[in-house]
């Protein structure tokens, strides 16, 4: 699993396709003055393909039409709206 901010900052050149899986190198939180911790997460190839089709990024996996990473607050808003549709106030 990845934090939202880790996933949103993933670049396409951080993604490696191997058969039915895609390995995505994400940069985790770093503490004060220390480097970010990098790790790989695996996602099914089918999910990766759906993300690519939806966002069609050139640099980032989750990319806006202006070729910038999708903003975390935008994703939070989507999650909130979906929760409200399900009858849960988030």
N, CA, C and O atoms as a Tinker XYZ file with bonds, in Angstrom:
   360  protein
     1  N      0.846000   -1.186000    0.000000    73     2
     2  CA     0.000000    0.000000    0.000000    64     1     3
     3  C      0.888000    1.246000    0.000000    63     2     4     5
     4  O      2.017000    1.234000    0.491000    81     3
     5  N      0.351000    2.295000   -0.555000    73     3     6
     6  CA     1.090000    3.558000   -0.633000    64     5     7
     7  C      0.233000    4.673000   -0.063000    63     6     8     9
     8  O     -0.995000    4.623000   -0.144000    81     7
     9  N      0.870000    5.665000    0.506000    73     7    10
    10  CA     0.155000    6.868000    0.916000    64     9    11
    11  C     -0.302000    7.597000   -0.341000    63    10    12    13
    12  O      0.293000    7.450000   -1.408000    81    11
    13  N     -1.361000    8.382000   -0.204000    73    11    14
    14  CA    -1.887000    9.117000   -1.353000    64    13    15
    15  C     -0.789000    9.980000   -1.964000    63    14    16    17
    16  O     -0.607000    9.976000   -3.181000    81    15
    17  N     -0.062000   10.714000   -1.139000    73    15    18
    18  CA     0.970000   11.606000   -1.672000    64    17    19
    19  C      2.089000   10.823000   -2.363000    63    18    20    21
    20  O      2.668000   11.311000   -3.334000    81    19
    21  N      2.401000    9.628000   -1.883000    73    19    22
    22  CA     3.422000    8.803000   -2.535000    64    21    23
    23  C      2.955000    8.397000   -3.930000    63    22    24    25
    24  O      3.712000    8.487000   -4.896000    81    23
    25  N      1.703000    7.951000   -4.029000    73    23    26
    26  CA     1.172000    7.516000   -5.318000    64    25    27
    27  C      1.078000    8.683000   -6.300000    63    26    28    29
    28  O      1.396000    8.533000   -7.479000    81    27
    29  N      0.639000    9.846000   -5.811000    73    27    30
    30  CA     0.450000   10.986000   -6.703000    64    29    31
    31  C      1.764000   11.536000   -7.240000    63    30    32    33
    32  O      1.785000   12.172000   -8.293000    81    31
    33  N      2.847000   11.301000   -6.533000    73    31    34
    34  CA     4.155000   11.789000   -6.981000    64    33    35
    35  C      4.944000   10.752000   -7.775000    63    34    36    37
    36  O      6.072000   11.016000   -8.193000    81    35
    37  N      4.359000    9.581000   -7.982000    73    35    38
    38  CA     5.054000    8.530000   -8.745000    64    37    39
    39  C      5.185000    8.956000  -10.208000    63    38    40    41
    40  O      4.220000    9.399000  -10.831000    81    39
    41  N      6.382000    8.814000  -10.730000    73    39    42
    42  CA     6.659000    9.148000  -12.126000    64    41    43
    43  C      6.586000    7.869000  -12.957000    63    42    44    45
    44  O      6.807000    6.769000  -12.451000    81    43
    45  N      6.280000    8.032000  -14.213000    73    43    46
    46  CA     6.200000    6.866000  -15.087000    64    45    47
    47  C      7.541000    6.143000  -15.185000    63    46    48    49
    48  O      7.573000    4.920000  -15.326000    81    47
    49  N      8.641000    6.879000  -15.113000    73    47    50
    50  CA     9.942000    6.199000  -15.176000    64    49    51
    51  C     10.275000    5.472000  -13.882000    63    50    52    53
    52  O     11.320000    4.829000  -13.786000    81    51
    53  N      9.386000    5.569000  -12.869000    73    51    54
    54  CA     9.521000    4.797000  -11.631000    64    53    55
    55  C      8.738000    3.487000  -11.700000    63    54    56    57
    56  O      8.723000    2.725000  -10.734000    81    55
    57  N      8.091000    3.220000  -12.831000    73    55    58
    58  CA     7.231000    2.047000  -12.996000    64    57    59
    59  C      7.914000    1.003000  -13.877000    63    58    60    61
    60  O      8.406000    1.308000  -14.963000    81    59
    61  N      7.931000   -0.231000  -13.384000    73    59    62
    62  CA     8.532000   -1.325000  -14.126000    64    61    63
    63  C      7.500000   -2.426000  -14.307000    63    62    64    65
    64  O      6.986000   -2.971000  -13.330000    81    63
    65  N      7.199000   -2.750000  -15.551000    73    63    66
    66  CA     6.218000   -3.785000  -15.867000    64    65    67
    67  C      6.929000   -5.128000  -15.930000    63    66    68    69
    68  O      7.927000   -5.289000  -16.633000    81    67
    69  N      6.386000   -6.102000  -15.171000    73    67    70
    70  CA     6.904000   -7.473000  -15.200000    64    69    71
    71  C      5.715000   -8.415000  -15.235000    63    70    72    73
    72  O      5.062000   -8.654000  -14.219000    81    71
    73  N      5.446000   -8.940000  -16.410000    73    71    74
    74  CA     4.333000   -9.863000  -16.618000    64    73    75
    75  C      3.010000   -9.219000  -16.198000    63    74    76    77
    76  O      2.611000   -8.199000  -16.759000    81    75
    77  N      2.329000   -9.813000  -15.213000    73    75    78
    78  CA     1.014000   -9.333000  -14.794000    64    77    79
    79  C      1.084000   -8.322000  -13.658000    63    78    80    81
    80  O      0.052000   -7.966000  -13.089000    81    79
    81  N      2.273000   -7.856000  -13.320000    73    79    82
    82  CA     2.448000   -6.914000  -12.201000    64    81    83
    83  C      3.251000   -5.708000  -12.650000    63    82    84    85
    84  O      4.047000   -5.775000  -13.587000    81    83
    85  N      3.021000   -4.608000  -11.958000    73    83    86
    86  CA     3.815000   -3.405000  -12.175000    64    85    87
    87  C      4.401000   -3.009000  -10.828000    63    86    88    89
    88  O      3.686000   -2.909000   -9.831000    81    87
    89  N      5.697000   -2.789000  -10.811000    73    87    90
    90  CA     6.392000   -2.369000   -9.599000    64    89    91
    91  C      6.638000   -0.870000   -9.704000    63    90    92    93
    92  O      7.244000   -0.388000  -10.660000    81    91
    93  N      6.155000   -0.145000   -8.701000    73    91    94
    94  CA     6.246000    1.315000   -8.715000    64    93    95
    95  C      7.134000    1.746000   -7.557000    63    94    96    97
    96  O      6.839000    1.461000   -6.397000    81    95
    97  N      8.216000    2.431000   -7.879000    73    95    98
    98  CA     9.128000    2.957000   -6.857000    64    97    99
    99  C      8.522000    4.246000   -6.319000    63    98   100   101
   100  O      8.345000    5.213000   -7.060000    81    99
   101  N      8.200000    4.257000   -5.012000    73    99   102
   102  CA     7.626000    5.447000   -4.386000    64   101   103
   103  C      8.610000    5.984000   -3.356000    63   102   104   105
   104  O      9.404000    5.245000   -2.774000    81   103
   105  N      8.533000    7.272000   -3.157000    73   103   106
   106  CA     9.387000    7.935000   -2.176000    64   105   107
   107  C      8.534000    8.265000   -0.973000    63   106   108   109
   108  O      7.609000    9.074000   -1.053000    81   107
   109  N      8.855000    7.629000    0.153000    73   107   110
   110  CA     8.092000    7.812000    1.381000    64   109   111
   111  C      8.546000    9.033000    2.157000    63   110   112   113
   112  O      9.382000    9.820000    1.713000    81   111
   113  N      7.964000    9.152000    3.319000    73   111   114
   114  CA     8.277000   10.293000    4.166000    64   113   115
   115  C      9.722000   10.204000    4.671000    63   114   116   117
   116  O     10.221000    9.124000    4.984000    81   115
   117  N     10.358000   11.334000    4.739000    73   115   118
   118  CA    11.680000   11.416000    5.347000    64   117   119
   119  C     11.574000   12.270000    6.595000    63   118   120   121
   120  O     10.748000   13.181000    6.657000    81   119
   121  N     12.383000   11.992000    7.568000    73   119   122
   122  CA    12.342000   12.830000    8.763000    64   121   123
   123  C     13.267000   14.027000    8.563000    63   122   124   125
   124  O     14.018000   14.080000    7.589000    81   123
   125  N     13.213000   14.963000    9.463000    73   123   126
   126  CA    13.953000   16.223000    9.318000    64   125   127
   127  C     15.413000   15.989000    8.946000    63   126   128   129
   128  O     16.159000   15.323000    9.662000    81   127
   129  N     15.792000   16.551000    7.816000    73   127   130
   130  CA    17.176000   16.490000    7.386000    64   129   131
   131  C     17.613000   15.159000    6.795000    63   130   132   133
   132  O     18.754000   15.027000    6.352000    81   131
   133  N     16.723000   14.167000    6.780000    73   131   134
   134  CA    17.083000   12.855000    6.252000    64   133   135
   135  C     16.440000   12.652000    4.886000    63   134   136   137
   136  O     15.418000   13.258000    4.564000    81   135
   137  N     17.052000   11.799000    4.103000    73   135   138
   138  CA    16.552000   11.517000    2.757000    64   137   139
   139  C     15.236000   10.741000    2.830000    63   138   140   141
   140  O     14.944000   10.067000    3.818000    81   139
   141  N     14.455000   10.855000    1.758000    73   139   142
   142  CA    13.225000   10.085000    1.658000    64   141   143
   143  C     13.545000    8.603000    1.619000    63   142   144   145
   144  O     14.597000    8.194000    1.128000    81   143
   145  N     12.626000    7.804000    2.140000    73   143   146
   146  CA    12.768000    6.354000    2.065000    64   145   147
   147  C     12.083000    5.883000    0.787000    63   146   148   149
   148  O     10.915000    6.193000    0.554000    81   147
   149  N     12.795000    5.151000   -0.022000    73   147   150
   150  CA    12.224000    4.620000   -1.250000    64   149   151
   151  C     11.863000    3.162000   -1.055000    63   150   152   153
   152  O     12.557000    2.417000   -0.362000    81   151
   153  N     10.753000    2.765000   -1.683000    73   151   154
   154  CA    10.331000    1.362000   -1.646000    64   153   155
   155  C      9.495000    1.087000   -2.880000    63   154   156   157
   156  O      9.012000    2.006000   -3.541000    81   155
   157  N      9.334000   -0.180000   -3.177000    73   155   158
   158  CA     8.521000   -0.589000   -4.323000    64   157   159
   159  C      7.172000   -1.097000   -3.835000    63   158   160   161
   160  O      7.087000   -1.816000   -2.839000    81   159
   161  N      6.125000   -0.715000   -4.548000    73   159   162
   162  CA     4.809000   -1.314000   -4.327000    64   161   163
   163  C      4.439000   -2.048000   -5.604000    63   162   164   165
   164  O      4.887000   -1.678000   -6.689000    81   163
   165  N      3.626000   -3.086000   -5.480000    73   163   166
   166  CA     3.217000   -3.838000   -6.650000    64   165   167
   167  C      1.725000   -3.636000   -6.864000    63   166   168   169
   168  O      0.939000   -3.656000   -5.917000    81   167
   169  N      1.355000   -3.445000   -8.106000    73   167   170
   170  CA    -0.055000   -3.350000   -8.471000    64   169   171
   171  C     -0.291000   -4.276000   -9.653000    63   170   172   173
   172  O      0.601000   -4.484000  -10.476000    81   171
   173  N     -1.492000   -4.830000   -9.735000    73   171   174
   174  CA    -1.792000   -5.674000  -10.897000    64   173   175
   175  C     -1.683000   -4.867000  -12.188000    63   174   176   177
   176  O     -2.015000   -3.682000  -12.217000    81   175
   177  N     -1.232000   -5.495000  -13.223000    73   175   178
   178  CA    -1.068000   -4.841000  -14.524000    64   177   179
   179  C     -2.395000   -4.262000  -15.016000    63   178   180   181
   180  O     -2.419000   -3.199000  -15.636000    81   179
   181  N     -3.482000   -4.952000  -14.742000    73   179   182
   182  CA    -4.798000   -4.476000  -15.186000    64   181   183
   183  C     -5.146000   -3.135000  -14.533000    63   182   184   185
   184  O     -5.697000   -2.256000  -15.195000    81   183
   185  N     -4.835000   -2.970000  -13.252000    73   183   186
   186  CA    -5.088000   -1.701000  -12.567000    64   185   187
   187  C     -4.193000   -0.606000  -13.141000    63   186   188   189
   188  O     -4.655000    0.507000  -13.391000    81   187
   189  N     -2.931000   -0.915000  -13.346000    73   187   190
   190  CA    -1.997000    0.040000  -13.927000    64   189   191
   191  C     -2.496000    0.511000  -15.296000    63   190   192   193
   192  O     -2.452000    1.702000  -15.604000    81   191
   193  N     -2.966000   -0.428000  -16.109000    73   191   194
   194  CA    -3.469000   -0.077000  -17.441000    64   193   195
   195  C     -4.687000    0.844000  -17.347000    63   194   196   197
   196  O     -4.822000    1.773000  -18.144000    81   195
   197  N     -5.573000    0.593000  -16.380000    73   195   198
   198  CA    -6.746000    1.458000  -16.191000    64   197   199
   199  C     -6.327000    2.865000  -15.768000    63   198   200   201
   200  O     -6.888000    3.852000  -16.243000    81   199
   201  N     -5.346000    2.954000  -14.877000    73   199   202
   202  CA    -4.841000    4.268000  -14.440000    64   201   203
   203  C     -4.253000    5.016000  -15.631000    63   202   204   205
   204  O     -4.514000    6.205000  -15.814000    81   203
   205  N     -3.468000    4.325000  -16.432000    73   203   206
   206  CA    -2.844000    4.955000  -17.603000    64   205   207
   207  C     -3.896000    5.452000  -18.583000    63   206   208   209
   208  O     -3.751000    6.525000  -19.168000    81   207
   209  N     -4.952000    4.670000  -18.760000    73   207   210
   210  CA    -6.015000    5.058000  -19.685000    64   209   211
   211  C     -6.763000    6.288000  -19.162000    63   210   212   213
   212  O     -7.101000    7.185000  -19.934000    81   211
   213  N     -7.016000    6.327000  -17.875000    73   211   214
   214  CA    -7.781000    7.428000  -17.278000    64   213   215
   215  C     -6.976000    8.726000  -17.228000    63   214   216   217
   216  O     -7.502000    9.791000  -17.551000    81   215
   217  N     -5.712000    8.647000  -16.828000    73   215   218
   218  CA    -4.918000    9.863000  -16.614000    64   217   219
   219  C     -3.995000   10.202000  -17.776000    63   218   220   221
   220  O     -3.641000   11.368000  -17.949000    81   219
   221  N     -3.601000    9.233000  -18.565000    73   219   222
   222  CA    -2.785000    9.452000  -19.767000    64   221   223
   223  C     -1.615000   10.401000  -19.536000    63   222   224   225
   224  O     -1.347000   11.279000  -20.357000    81   223
   225  N     -0.924000   10.222000  -18.419000    73   223   226
   226  CA     0.200000   11.086000  -18.102000    64   225   227
   227  C      1.394000   10.870000  -19.011000    63   226   228   229
   228  O      1.566000    9.807000  -19.607000    81   227
   229  N      2.207000   11.899000  -19.100000    73   227   230
   230  CA     3.457000   11.816000  -19.858000    64   229   231
   231  C      4.656000   11.745000  -18.914000    63   230   232   233
   232  O      5.701000   11.200000  -19.270000    81   231
   233  N      4.502000   12.299000  -17.709000    73   231   234
   234  CA     5.588000   12.308000  -16.728000    64   233   235
   235  C      5.173000   11.557000  -15.462000    63   234   236   237
   236  O      5.898000   10.686000  -14.981000    81   235
   237  N      3.991000   11.906000  -14.927000    73   235   238
   238  CA     3.508000   11.316000  -13.678000    64   237   239
   239  C      2.443000   10.266000  -13.956000    63   238   240   241
   240  O      1.723000   10.350000  -14.951000    81   239
   241  N      2.347000    9.288000  -13.082000    73   239   242
   242  CA     1.321000    8.262000  -13.211000    64   241   243
   243  C     -0.066000    8.891000  -13.096000    63   242   244   245
   244  O     -0.953000    8.586000  -13.892000    81   243
   245  N     -0.255000    9.760000  -12.116000    73   243   246
   246  CA    -1.501000   10.505000  -11.930000    64   245   247
   247  C     -1.202000   11.953000  -12.296000    63   246   248   249
   248  O     -0.610000   12.689000  -11.507000    81   247
   249  N     -1.612000   12.357000  -13.491000    73   247   250
   250  CA    -1.182000   13.642000  -14.028000    64   249   251
   251  C     -2.364000   14.469000  -14.535000    63   250   252   253
   252  O     -3.322000   13.930000  -15.089000    81   251
   253  N     -2.280000   15.787000  -14.336000    73   251   254
   254  CA    -3.294000   16.699000  -14.850000    64   253   255
   255  C     -3.026000   16.958000  -16.327000    63   254   256   257
   256  O     -2.005000   16.533000  -16.868000    81   255
   257  N     -3.939000   17.650000  -16.961000    73   255   258
   258  CA    -3.752000   17.996000  -18.375000    64   257   259
   259  C     -2.582000   18.953000  -18.565000    63   258   260   261
   260  O     -2.056000   19.081000  -19.670000    81   259
   261  N     -2.170000   19.628000  -17.485000    73   259   262
   262  CA    -1.024000   20.552000  -17.536000    64   261   263
   263  C      0.290000   19.833000  -17.231000    63   262   264   265
   264  O      1.325000   20.475000  -17.053000    81   263
   265  N      0.246000   18.493000  -17.171000    73   263   266
   266  CA     1.432000   17.651000  -16.941000    64   265   267
   267  C      2.048000   17.869000  -15.562000    63   266   268   269
   268  O      3.267000   17.822000  -15.398000    81   267
   269  N      1.192000   18.107000  -14.581000    73   267   270
   270  CA     1.623000   18.223000  -13.188000    64   269   271
   271  C      0.956000   17.093000  -12.417000    63   270   272   273
   272  O     -0.078000   16.583000  -12.849000    81   271
   273  N      1.536000   16.686000  -11.268000    73   271   274
   274  CA     0.878000   15.621000  -10.499000    64   273   275
   275  C     -0.476000   16.101000   -9.977000    63   274   276   277
   276  O     -0.649000   17.274000   -9.649000    81   275
   277  N     -1.427000   15.174000   -9.908000    73   275   278
   278  CA    -2.748000   15.480000   -9.358000    64   277   279
   279  C     -2.563000   15.915000   -7.907000    63   278   280   281
   280  O     -1.751000   15.342000   -7.180000    81   279
   281  N     -3.320000   16.931000   -7.489000    73   279   282
   282  CA    -3.214000   17.483000   -6.142000    64   281   283
   283  C     -3.914000   16.584000   -5.123000    63   282   284   285
   284  O     -4.981000   16.031000   -5.392000    81   283
   285  N     -3.296000   16.450000   -3.955000    73   283   286
   286  CA    -3.824000   15.594000   -2.896000    64   285   287
   287  C     -5.206000   16.047000   -2.435000    63   286   288   289
   288  O     -6.059000   15.212000   -2.133000    81   287
   289  N     -5.437000   17.360000   -2.376000    73   287   290
   290  CA    -6.736000   17.862000   -1.926000    64   289   291
   291  C     -7.843000   17.497000   -2.918000    63   290   292   293
   292  O     -8.990000   17.302000   -2.516000    81   291
   293  N     -7.514000   17.403000   -4.199000    73   291   294
   294  CA    -8.468000   16.973000   -5.209000    64   293   295
   295  C     -8.913000   15.535000   -4.933000    63   294   296   297
   296  O    -10.102000   15.221000   -4.993000    81   295
   297  N     -7.956000   14.677000   -4.634000    73   295   298
   298  CA    -8.262000   13.276000   -4.338000    64   297   299
   299  C     -9.085000   13.179000   -3.055000    63   298   300   301
   300  O    -10.035000   12.399000   -2.991000    81   299
   301  N     -8.736000   13.956000   -2.040000    73   299   302
   302  CA    -9.501000   13.950000   -0.794000    64   301   303
   303  C    -10.946000   14.351000   -1.042000    63   302   304   305
   304  O    -11.862000   13.773000   -0.457000    81   303
   305  N    -11.155000   15.340000   -1.906000    73   303   306
   306  CA   -12.508000   15.770000   -2.251000    64   305   307
   307  C    -13.303000   14.673000   -2.938000    63   306   308   309
   308  O    -14.488000   14.490000   -2.660000    81   307
   309  N    -12.656000   13.947000   -3.829000    73   307   310
   310  CA   -13.329000   12.834000   -4.520000    64   309   311
   311  C    -13.736000   11.769000   -3.507000    63   310   312   313
   312  O    -14.857000   11.262000   -3.554000    81   311
   313  N    -12.838000   11.432000   -2.601000    73   311   314
   314  CA   -13.136000   10.410000   -1.585000    64   313   315
   315  C    -14.307000   10.865000   -0.713000    63   314   316   317
   316  O    -15.192000   10.074000   -0.387000    81   315
   317  N    -14.303000   12.139000   -0.343000    73   315   318
   318  CA   -15.382000   12.673000    0.481000    64   317   319
   319  C    -16.719000   12.587000   -0.253000    63   318   320   321
   320  O    -17.715000   12.147000    0.321000    81   319
   321  N    -16.745000   13.007000   -1.520000    73   319   322
   322  CA   -17.987000   12.948000   -2.298000    64   321   323
   323  C    -18.479000   11.515000   -2.454000    63   322   324   325
   324  O    -19.677000   11.257000   -2.340000    81   323
   325  N    -17.576000   10.587000   -2.711000    73   323   326
   326  CA   -17.973000    9.187000   -2.864000    64   325   327
   327  C    -18.526000    8.635000   -1.553000    63   326   328   329
   328  O    -19.500000    7.882000   -1.555000    81   327
   329  N    -17.913000    9.006000   -0.449000    73   327   330
   330  CA   -18.419000    8.580000    0.861000    64   329   331
   331  C    -19.812000    9.121000    1.125000    63   330   332   333
   332  O    -20.669000    8.410000    1.649000    81   331
   333  N    -20.042000   10.373000    0.765000    73   331   334
   334  CA   -21.366000   10.972000    0.950000    64   333   335
   335  C    -22.410000   10.280000    0.083000    63   334   336   337
   336  O    -23.557000   10.125000    0.503000    81   335
   337  N    -22.030000    9.864000   -1.118000    73   335   338
   338  CA   -22.955000    9.136000   -1.997000    64   337   339
   339  C    -23.341000    7.798000   -1.407000    63   338   340   341
   340  O    -24.433000    7.286000   -1.650000    81   339
   341  N    -22.427000    7.236000   -0.624000    73   339   342
   342  CA   -22.695000    5.945000    0.006000    64   341   343
   343  C    -23.454000    6.106000    1.326000    63   342   344   345
   344  O    -23.732000    5.126000    2.016000    81   343
   345  N    -23.784000    7.348000    1.665000    73   343   346
   346  CA   -24.528000    7.605000    2.906000    64   345   347
   347  C    -23.640000    7.747000    4.123000    63   346   348   349
   348  O    -24.116000    7.651000    5.254000    81   347
   349  N    -22.362000    7.975000    3.908000    73   347   350
   350  CA   -21.435000    8.154000    5.032000    64   349   351
   351  C    -20.870000    9.568000    4.940000    63   350   352   353
   352  O    -20.285000    9.960000    3.931000    81   351
   353  N    -21.058000   10.305000    6.002000    73   351   354
   354  CA   -20.484000   11.662000    6.027000    64   353   355
   355  C    -19.035000   11.575000    6.449000    63   354   356   357
   356  O    -18.713000   11.143000    7.556000    81   355
   357  N    -18.173000   11.992000    5.551000    73   355   358
   358  CA   -16.724000   11.938000    5.814000    64   357   359
   359  C    -16.216000   13.330000    6.029000    63   358   360
   360  O    -15.024000   13.522000    6.266000    81   359
